[in-house]
Amino acid sequence: MPETRFIKAINQALNDAMEADPTVFLIGEDIGAAGGSFKATRDLLDRFGPTRVYDSPISEAAITGMAVGAALTGMRPVVEIMFMDFTTLSMDMLVNQAAKARSMFGGQGSVPMVLRTPHGGGLNAGPQHSQCLEAWFAHIPGLKVVCPSNPADAYGLLRAAIDDPDPVIVVENKALYAMKGDLPDTPEQIEIGKARITRPGRDATVVAYGAAVAMAETAAATLAPEGIEVEVIDLRSLQPWDEATVLASLSRTHNLVIAHEAVEAFGVGAEIAARMADVGFDELDGPILRVGAPFAPSPFGKTLEDAYRPNADRIVAALRRTLA
């Protein structure tokens, strides 16, 4: 399998989806000639033209509103919001319109749209360009949320999201855009709602997604020479999430740590911890622990951002604590 950068896998997924289905079109700020802020849509304007790669005005609310309307008429729009922080300006269209349409129309209408957006730190972009807001959207009935951790998943989850009959938020960690990984010559879709075990283990489970998956794998490798075998689960899909895979892993390891780059308080990890404390209580040998960012805005400075963001060392410390 050839090595492909994460951002190139996204570009290929968009290209392949547009070739396969003439109803798929792209809309966002500077996604045409400029190829988007991170070049995810590079060359697609030349291939498909301005009617299918639409450079929009600087208005996230208008972009999302147009996409919702187009989806309701049978198109499959893929929206790019430049930074996840700016989805705040799209909330009415996403939460009150796209998410509710199937219910409001008695199942007779759907909104097959995708909203792509990057989250996370690592680029010293400051508190208004580094937020991880995926828990907001995972809380809304009617929305699906996915977050890939590698190029193959970036391709497979995006293709699945575009084909889905309901609105899907695709969250991309911008620190991963330059990451290289294997991508099959004929990549396949990945079922939304299915996690994968990236490393088997017997002593503890770490559940992570996005950039935190690599941190979890580094933590597991750090503890391996001590005879501690850590199982790592890449959640991939946050809503719906694969409760069965997490519970099965907890039943084998009896210890659980959940790691994500988002603020720890009221996050995705809190939901997983609550569910496992309920349905998996009898399997637990230690406390369920979470590793996330502190309850504060992301700082600008590199050293401050490095201290703010979760890392493998913090996951190792959480594993030692629950195993103790």
Summary of the structure (lengths in Angstrom):
residues: 324
radius of gyration: 19.4
end to end distance: 41.3
largest distance: 59.6
contacts: 1179
relative contact order: 0.12
helix: 41%
strand: 20%
